Amino acid sequence: MIDDVPRLFEAVFQCTLEMITKNFEDYPEHRLKFFSLLRAIATHCFAALIRLSSQQLKLVMDSIIWAFRHTERNIAETGLNLLLEMLKNFQASEFCNQFYRTYFLSIEQEIFAVLTDTFHKPGFKLHVLVLQHLFCLVECGLLTEPLWDAATVSYPYPNNGMFVREYTIKLLSTSFPNMTAAEVTQFVNGLFDSRNDLSTFKNHIRDFLVQSKEFSAQDNKDLYAEEAALQRERERQRMLSIPGLIAPNEIQDEMLDS
């Protein structure tokens, strides 16, 4: 399919984008199928994406960002899963530096935008995974070229990790003007310190959100949805281990549902 993907793009990409980017509501069935197509290409035919022109790849990345900005959960989750696959595939490719120089900062900015938006709480788990990927990447030394533009940034950062740390502090200071510089700096330093431990990293972000003015007065159960699902599954397994506690017809219904 590698040679056919560009033809597919020419036939459906631009015209579908024009349909679905006017607002977030029209053509819901086209939206989900369009992003599912993109995900299938990224998963099974990644080499075709590498062959796209820079303008075409930008359209793909803009489409992914458009997807996870959706408040429609299925579309947002498809976009976030697609983004994660793209990030991992490009990290393992020969175009790693080129891709991340172009898109790292905009991806980080967009993910923090939805992470700190109370309408996007169901995507919390995937937001965390994207941010963890980004912070691990800049600290592992895999990126051998600077992420900053030397023409516009005069300070010679010793490495990408220091640059991204400072960039993130500035980004969040703008997003949370009610928080002190010390609070934001402590949060960002905590992100980098906990980046290799997903559970600690996730709890650190969740604590920061729950304490923020935007989230403090809200029902934040979506931020704990993953843990709640695990707890329900543990309880179900416990009940299944006790003979007679769950009726056989209920077990049969569960098997049919799954």
Secondary structure, 3 states (H helix, E strand, C coil): CCCCHHHHHHHHHHHHHHHHCCCCCCCHHHHHHHHHHHHHHHHHCHHHHHCCCHHHHHHHHHHHHHHHHCCCHHHHHHHHHHHHHHHHHHHCCCCHHHHHHHHHHHHHHHHHHHHCCHHHHHHHHHHHHHHHHHHHHHHCCCCCCCCCCCCCCCCCCCCHHHHHHHHHHHHHHHHCCCCCHHHHHHHHHHHHHCCCCHHHHHHHHHHHHHHCHHHHCCCCHHHHHHHHHHHHHHHHHHHHCCCCCCCHHHHHHHHHHC
